[in-house]
Amino acid sequence: MMTEKEKDRIRHVADLLYRAVKPIRILSHISWPIEVRSRFFKEGARELPKVNYPVFDPSETLEILGEARRLIQSSTVDEWFSRHASTIEKSAHMLSVCGTSEYFRLSSEIYGTPLSVLPDETSTSYALACQFDKLMATFTKIDLGAPPPACYLAQTVASEMEKAVRVMFNDEAPEILVVDELSANALAGPKRIRIRNSACFTDKDINQLVHHEAYVHVATSLNGYAQPNLKILGTGHPGTTKTQEGLAVFAEFVTSSMDLDRMRRLADRVLAIQMSIEGADFLDVYYYFLERTSSAEQAFENTRRVFRGGVLGGGAPFTKDVVYLDGLLRVHNFLRAIVSSGRADCLRLLFCGKLDIEDIPVLYELSEQGLCSAPKYLPPWADDLRFLLCYLTYSAFLSGVDFNQIKSHYEAMLSNIP
């Protein structure tokens, strides 16, 4: 058992890392004023946008990290601290070099790139995006039925969201706000969920936002804030983004909230990032998105996500949006692995705060020492272990089946169909 002195040291380092993260607000720092979009269209969408970023001074974060590192030793817990300290440091440096190729280098180290490989040393988010894009082309031959109209306004979505969070979180439910300017259709934090007033939503969109934003992002935030000993779990940073977004997208799948349009948007982001890495500038990517959406404004917003903080002339994008598919693959494979390995007891640890999958062993160790509390809130699909374990067991079995042999058999059979 750990001594009380050792537990106090761990609490103190976790608190220092939490403090080091606080000045780092990446998405707000690299956001673009609405005037940038207005000027882009006023000039006929023929000129690269002109964007200036505020100066970011990383010294406060670096000073706190220095204090934390003086207390870090050589245990497995300390390796966990060191890994997160390194990511926090890179994040602070990244914000200090917006608009440069160095920004892209640090973004790639933090979030990965479309070609970053998963633990199987083969799969990539780019391969998944390409495969989905290829399969989408074949679906044009199939009558998928008319999609539901995007007829739900932001206020209606806000009302549905408010009902959902009240049931889930009771007195800790976040405030639901409809706002005029927002980079995405919705953004969630532990205290508020903002919904863009000009956006229109389908019934699938509403369910997707509830399961993605509220039941994952808000839940893990509140669970992290409730940790009395590990304050770092109460705030997200780029080192946790991959797992957090992977969990949220997995939630969309497992609750039948995902559809082809949503999956295509996620895949397009990965393809566009790779385009920019290979030299495509803002205009190239904008026209790429313009061919894939009926809205010029949405094409601009999709492109802005790729270039915010980076180099608009190409070659150095912001790679954060690879995390949706990359994280999905990692989370799904991790869940299948813990079931097939007989370690389903680790499953709920994924929700004890803002964390990375690689943190699970040390968090299990800390929970055994009484330093990591069980999650207070769980998404309905994670709380229903009867369904989830059944689904993951079947999914794990399928992963061991030789699909190439099966595919060959059915391709031969289907070739006889006129």
C-alpha positions as CSV (number, residue, x, y, z in Angstrom):
1,M,0.0,0.0,0.0
2,M,1.1,3.6,-0.6
3,T,2.0,5.7,2.3
4,E,0.1,8.9,3.0
5,K,3.1,10.9,2.1
6,E,3.2,9.3,-1.4
7,K,-0.5,9.8,-1.9
8,D,0.0,13.5,-1.0
9,R,2.8,13.8,-3.6
10,I,0.6,12.3,-6.3
11,R,-2.3,14.6,-5.4
12,H,0.1,17.6,-5.6
13,V,1.6,16.7,-9.0
14,A,-1.9,16.0,-10.4
15,D,-3.0,19.4,-9.1
16,L,0.1,21.1,-10.7
17,L,-0.7,19.5,-14.1
18,Y,-4.2,20.7,-13.8
19,R,-3.0,24.2,-13.2
20,A,-0.5,24.0,-16.1
21,V,-3.4,23.2,-18.5
22,K,-5.6,26.0,-17.5
23,P,-4.0,28.8,-19.7
24,I,-4.1,26.5,-22.7
25,R,-7.4,27.1,-24.7
26,I,-6.5,25.9,-28.1
27,L,-9.7,26.1,-30.0
28,S,-10.6,29.6,-28.7
29,H,-7.1,30.8,-29.3
30,I,-7.1,29.8,-33.0
31,S,-10.7,30.7,-33.7
32,W,-11.4,33.1,-36.6
33,P,-13.4,36.3,-36.3
34,I,-16.6,36.2,-38.3
35,E,-15.2,39.1,-40.4
36,V,-12.7,36.7,-42.0
37,R,-15.6,34.7,-43.5
38,S,-17.5,37.8,-44.6
39,R,-14.4,39.3,-46.3
40,F,-13.6,36.0,-48.0
41,F,-17.0,35.9,-49.7
42,K,-17.1,39.7,-50.3
43,E,-13.8,39.2,-52.3
44,G,-15.5,36.5,-54.4
45,A,-13.9,33.5,-52.6
46,R,-10.8,33.9,-54.8
47,E,-8.3,35.1,-52.2
48,L,-6.7,33.3,-49.3
49,P,-8.2,34.5,-46.0
50,K,-6.2,36.9,-43.9
51,V,-6.0,35.8,-40.3
52,N,-3.9,37.0,-37.4
53,Y,-3.6,35.2,-34.1
54,P,-3.0,36.7,-30.6
55,V,0.4,36.2,-29.1
56,F,0.5,33.3,-26.6
57,D,3.1,33.3,-23.9
58,P,3.8,29.7,-22.7
59,S,5.9,30.8,-19.7
60,E,3.2,30.3,-17.0
61,T,2.5,26.8,-18.2
62,L,6.2,26.0,-18.5
63,E,6.9,27.3,-15.0
64,I,4.2,25.1,-13.4
65,L,5.4,22.1,-15.4
66,G,8.9,22.7,-14.1
67,E,7.6,22.6,-10.6
68,A,5.7,19.4,-11.3
69,R,8.7,17.7,-12.9
70,R,10.8,18.4,-9.8
71,L,8.4,16.2,-7.9
72,I,8.1,13.4,-10.5
73,Q,10.0,10.3,-9.7
74,S,10.2,6.9,-11.4
75,S,7.1,4.9,-10.7
76,T,4.4,3.9,-13.2
77,V,2.3,6.8,-11.9
78,D,5.2,9.1,-12.6
79,E,5.5,7.8,-16.1
80,W,1.9,8.8,-16.6
81,F,2.5,12.2,-15.2
82,S,5.6,12.7,-17.4
83,R,3.7,11.7,-20.5
84,H,0.9,14.2,-19.9
85,A,3.4,16.9,-18.9
86,S,5.2,16.4,-22.2
87,T,1.9,16.8,-24.2
88,I,0.9,19.9,-22.2
89,E,4.3,21.4,-22.9
90,K,4.0,20.7,-26.6
91,S,0.5,22.2,-26.6
92,A,1.8,25.5,-25.0
93,H,4.6,25.7,-27.6
94,M,2.2,25.0,-30.4
95,L,0.0,28.0,-29.5
96,S,3.1,30.2,-29.4
97,V,3.9,29.5,-33.1
98,C,0.5,29.8,-34.8
99,G,0.8,30.4,-38.5
100,T,4.1,28.6,-39.0
101,S,5.3,25.2,-40.2
102,E,6.4,24.5,-36.6
103,Y,2.8,24.7,-35.5
104,F,2.0,21.8,-37.9
105,R,5.0,19.8,-36.6
106,L,3.8,20.1,-33.0
107,S,0.1,19.4,-34.0
108,S,1.3,16.2,-35.8
109,E,3.1,15.0,-32.7
110,I,0.1,15.8,-30.4
111,Y,-2.8,14.7,-32.5
112,G,-1.2,12.6,-35.1
113,T,-1.7,12.8,-38.9
114,P,-4.0,10.9,-41.3
115,L,-1.1,8.4,-41.9
116,S,-0.4,7.8,-38.2
117,V,-0.6,4.1,-37.5
118,L,-2.6,2.4,-34.8
119,P,-1.2,-0.1,-32.3
120,D,-1.7,-2.8,-35.0
121,E,1.0,-1.0,-36.9
122,T,-1.1,-1.1,-40.1
123,S,-4.4,0.7,-39.8
124,T,-4.7,4.5,-40.2
125,S,-7.5,7.0,-40.2
126,Y,-6.6,7.9,-43.8
127,A,-7.2,4.3,-44.9
128,L,-10.6,4.2,-43.2
129,A,-11.5,7.6,-44.7
130,C,-10.5,6.4,-48.2
131,Q,-12.4,3.2,-47.9
132,F,-15.5,4.9,-46.7
133,D,-15.2,7.5,-49.5
134,K,-14.8,4.6,-52.1
135,L,-17.8,2.7,-50.7
136,M,-20.0,5.9,-50.6
137,A,-19.5,6.1,-54.4
138,T,-21.1,2.6,-54.8
139,F,-24.1,3.6,-52.7
140,T,-25.3,5.9,-55.4
141,K,-26.7,2.8,-57.1
142,I,-28.9,2.1,-54.1
143,D,-32.1,3.7,-53.1
144,L,-31.4,4.8,-49.6
145,G,-34.7,6.5,-49.3
146,A,-35.1,10.2,-48.8
147,P,-33.1,11.6,-45.8
148,P,-35.2,13.2,-43.1
149,P,-35.4,16.9,-43.7
150,A,-33.1,19.2,-41.7
151,C,-36.1,20.9,-40.3
152,Y,-35.3,21.2,-36.6
153,L,-34.2,24.6,-35.6
154,A,-31.6,25.3,-32.9
155,Q,-34.2,26.2,-30.3
156,T,-35.9,22.8,-30.7
157,V,-32.6,21.0,-30.4
158,A,-31.9,23.1,-27.3
159,S,-35.2,22.0,-25.7
160,E,-34.5,18.3,-26.4
161,M,-31.0,18.6,-25.1
162,E,-32.2,20.3,-21.9
163,K,-34.6,17.4,-21.2
164,A,-31.8,14.9,-21.8
165,V,-29.2,16.6,-19.5
166,R,-31.8,17.1,-16.7
167,V,-32.5,13.4,-16.7
168,M,-28.9,12.5,-16.8
169,F,-27.2,15.0,-14.6
170,N,-30.0,16.5,-12.4
171,D,-28.7,19.5,-10.5
172,E,-25.3,19.3,-12.3
173,A,-26.9,19.6,-15.7
174,P,-25.1,22.1,-18.0
175,E,-26.9,25.2,-19.2
176,I,-28.1,25.0,-22.8
177,L,-27.4,28.1,-24.9
178,V,-28.4,29.1,-28.4
179,V,-25.7,31.4,-29.8
180,D,-25.2,33.3,-33.0
181,E,-21.6,32.5,-33.7
182,L,-20.0,29.1,-33.2
183,S,-17.4,27.2,-35.2
184,A,-19.4,23.9,-35.0
185,N,-23.1,23.2,-34.8
186,A,-22.6,22.5,-31.1
187,L,-19.9,22.6,-28.5
188,A,-20.0,21.1,-25.0
189,G,-18.4,22.0,-21.7
190,P,-19.1,20.9,-18.1
191,K,-21.2,24.0,-17.4
192,R,-22.8,24.8,-20.8
193,I,-23.6,23.4,-24.2
194,R,-23.8,25.9,-27.0
195,I,-25.8,25.4,-30.1
196,R,-25.4,27.5,-33.3
197,N,-28.5,29.5,-34.0
198,S,-28.3,29.4,-37.8
199,A,-27.8,25.6,-38.0
200,C,-30.6,23.2,-39.0
201,F,-30.8,19.7,-37.7
202,T,-32.3,16.3,-38.5
203,D,-33.7,13.8,-36.0
204,K,-30.4,11.9,-36.3
205,D,-28.5,15.1,-35.5
206,I,-30.4,15.6,-32.3
207,N,-29.6,12.1,-31.0
208,Q,-26.0,12.4,-32.1
209,L,-25.5,15.6,-30.2
210,V,-27.1,14.2,-27.0
211,H,-25.0,11.0,-27.1
212,H,-21.8,12.7,-28.3
213,E,-21.8,16.1,-26.5
214,A,-23.8,15.5,-23.4
215,Y,-23.5,11.8,-22.5
216,V,-19.8,11.6,-23.2
217,H,-18.1,15.0,-23.1
218,V,-20.1,16.5,-20.3
219,A,-20.2,13.2,-18.4
220,T,-16.4,12.7,-18.4
221,S,-15.9,16.4,-17.5
222,L,-18.2,16.1,-14.5
223,N,-16.7,12.8,-13.5
224,G,-13.3,14.3,-13.6
225,Y,-14.3,17.3,-11.6
226,A,-15.6,14.9,-8.9
227,Q,-12.2,13.3,-8.5
228,P,-10.9,14.5,-5.1
229,N,-7.3,13.3,-5.6
230,L,-6.6,13.5,-9.3
231,K,-7.5,17.0,-10.4
232,I,-5.9,16.6,-13.8
233,L,-8.8,14.3,-14.7
234,G,-11.1,17.3,-14.5
235,T,-9.8,19.1,-17.5
236,G,-9.1,17.9,-21.1
237,H,-6.0,18.7,-23.0
238,P,-4.8,17.6,-26.5
239,G,-3.3,14.4,-25.0
240,T,-6.8,13.2,-24.1
241,T,-8.6,14.4,-27.2
242,K,-8.2,11.3,-29.3
243,T,-9.8,9.1,-26.6
244,Q,-12.5,11.6,-25.8
245,E,-13.6,12.1,-29.4
246,G,-13.2,8.4,-30.1
247,L,-15.6,7.5,-27.2
248,A,-18.0,10.1,-28.4
249,V,-18.1,8.8,-32.0
250,F,-18.3,5.2,-30.8
251,A,-21.3,6.4,-28.8
252,E,-23.0,7.6,-32.0
253,F,-22.4,4.1,-33.6
254,V,-23.6,2.0,-30.7
255,T,-26.8,4.1,-30.2
256,S,-27.7,4.1,-33.9
257,S,-27.2,7.9,-34.0
258,M,-24.6,7.7,-36.8
259,D,-25.6,8.0,-40.5
260,L,-23.9,8.2,-43.8
261,D,-23.8,11.9,-43.9
262,R,-22.2,12.2,-40.5
263,M,-19.6,9.5,-41.4
264,R,-18.8,11.2,-44.6
265,R,-18.2,14.5,-42.9
266,L,-15.7,12.8,-40.5
267,A,-14.0,11.1,-43.4
268,D,-13.8,14.3,-45.5
269,R,-12.0,16.0,-42.7
270,V,-9.2,13.4,-42.7
271,L,-8.9,13.5,-46.5
272,A,-8.8,17.3,-46.5
273,I,-6.0,17.4,-43.9
274,Q,-4.0,15.0,-46.0
275,M,-4.6,17.2,-49.1
276,S,-3.2,20.2,-47.2
277,I,-0.2,18.2,-45.9
278,E,0.6,17.4,-49.5
279,G,0.4,21.1,-50.5
280,A,-3.2,22.1,-51.1
281,D,-3.9,25.6,-50.0
282,F,-7.1,27.0,-48.4
283,L,-8.7,27.6,-51.8
284,D,-8.0,24.1,-53.1
285,V,-9.6,22.6,-50.0
286,Y,-12.5,25.0,-50.1
287,Y,-13.4,24.0,-53.6
288,Y,-13.0,20.4,-52.6
289,F,-15.6,20.8,-49.9
290,L,-17.8,23.0,-52.2
291,E,-18.2,19.9,-54.4
292,R,-19.3,17.9,-51.4
293,T,-21.8,20.2,-49.8
294,S,-24.6,22.4,-51.1
295,S,-23.6,25.3,-48.9
296,A,-20.7,27.7,-49.6
297,E,-20.8,28.8,-45.9
298,Q,-20.4,25.2,-44.8
299,A,-17.6,24.6,-47.2
300,F,-15.8,27.6,-45.7
301,E,-16.3,26.3,-42.2
302,N,-15.1,22.8,-43.1
303,T,-12.0,24.3,-44.6
304,R,-11.4,26.6,-41.7
305,R,-11.3,23.6,-39.4
306,V,-8.3,22.3,-41.4
307,F,-6.3,25.5,-41.6
308,R,-7.0,27.2,-38.3
309,G,-3.7,28.0,-36.7
310,G,-1.8,26.6,-39.6
311,V,-0.4,27.9,-42.9
312,L,-3.1,28.9,-45.4
313,G,-0.8,28.5,-48.3
314,G,-0.7,24.7,-47.7
315,G,1.7,22.1,-46.3
316,A,1.1,22.8,-42.6
317,P,-2.6,22.3,-41.5
318,F,-4.1,21.8,-38.0
319,T,-4.4,18.0,-37.7
320,K,-6.8,17.8,-34.7
321,D,-9.7,16.5,-36.8
322,V,-8.0,13.2,-37.5
323,V,-8.9,12.2,-33.9
324,Y,-12.5,11.4,-34.7
325,L,-11.7,8.4,-36.9
326,D,-8.4,7.6,-35.3
327,G,-10.0,7.7,-31.8
328,L,-13.0,5.7,-33.0
329,L,-10.7,2.9,-34.2
330,R,-8.6,3.0,-31.0
331,V,-11.6,3.0,-28.6
332,H,-13.5,0.3,-30.5
333,N,-10.4,-2.0,-30.6
334,F,-9.6,-1.3,-27.0
335,L,-13.2,-2.2,-25.9
336,R,-13.0,-5.4,-28.0
337,A,-9.6,-6.3,-26.5
338,I,-10.7,-5.9,-22.9
339,V,-13.7,-8.1,-23.4
340,S,-11.8,-10.8,-25.3
341,S,-9.0,-10.6,-22.6
342,G,-11.5,-11.0,-19.8
343,R,-10.8,-7.5,-18.4
344,A,-14.3,-6.0,-18.7
345,D,-13.7,-4.7,-15.2
346,C,-11.6,-1.9,-16.8
347,L,-14.4,-0.7,-19.0
348,R,-16.0,1.9,-16.8
349,L,-12.6,3.5,-16.0
350,L,-12.8,5.1,-19.4
351,F,-15.4,7.5,-18.0
352,C,-13.7,8.5,-14.7
353,G,-12.5,11.8,-16.3
354,K,-10.6,13.3,-19.2
355,L,-8.1,10.6,-20.0
356,D,-6.3,8.7,-22.7
357,I,-6.7,4.9,-23.3
358,E,-3.1,4.4,-22.4
359,D,-3.8,5.8,-18.9
360,I,-6.1,2.8,-18.0
361,P,-3.4,0.6,-16.3
362,V,-2.2,3.4,-14.0
363,L,-5.7,4.6,-13.2
364,Y,-6.7,1.0,-12.3
365,E,-3.6,1.0,-9.9
366,L,-4.7,4.4,-8.5
367,S,-8.3,3.2,-8.0
368,E,-6.9,0.2,-6.0
369,Q,-5.1,2.7,-3.8
370,G,-8.3,4.7,-3.3
371,L,-7.0,7.7,-5.3
372,C,-9.2,7.3,-8.4
373,S,-13.0,7.3,-7.9
374,A,-15.5,5.4,-10.0
375,P,-17.3,7.5,-12.5
376,K,-20.5,9.2,-11.2
377,Y,-22.1,9.4,-14.6
378,L,-22.2,6.8,-17.3
379,P,-23.8,7.0,-20.8
380,P,-26.9,4.7,-20.9
381,W,-25.1,2.4,-23.4
382,A,-22.1,2.0,-21.1
383,D,-24.3,1.5,-18.0
384,D,-26.2,-1.4,-19.7
385,L,-23.4,-4.0,-19.6
386,R,-25.8,-6.8,-20.7
387,F,-26.1,-5.2,-24.1
388,L,-22.6,-3.7,-24.4
389,L,-20.7,-6.9,-23.4
390,C,-22.8,-8.9,-25.8
391,Y,-22.1,-6.5,-28.7
392,L,-18.4,-6.4,-28.0
393,T,-18.1,-10.1,-27.6
394,Y,-19.7,-10.6,-31.1
395,S,-17.5,-7.8,-32.5
396,A,-14.3,-9.4,-31.0
397,F,-15.3,-12.7,-32.6
398,L,-15.7,-11.1,-36.0
399,S,-12.3,-9.6,-35.9
400,G,-10.8,-13.1,-35.9
401,V,-12.7,-14.3,-38.9
402,D,-10.9,-14.4,-42.2
403,F,-13.0,-11.8,-44.1
404,N,-11.0,-12.0,-47.3
405,Q,-12.0,-15.7,-47.7
406,I,-15.6,-14.8,-47.0
407,K,-15.6,-11.8,-49.3
408,S,-14.2,-14.0,-52.1
409,H,-17.0,-16.5,-51.6
410,Y,-19.8,-13.9,-51.7
411,E,-18.3,-11.9,-54.5
412,A,-18.3,-15.0,-56.7
413,M,-21.9,-15.6,-55.7
414,L,-23.0,-12.0,-56.3
415,S,-21.2,-11.9,-59.7
416,N,-24.0,-14.0,-61.1
417,I,-26.6,-11.4,-60.3
418,P,-27.5,-9.3,-63.4
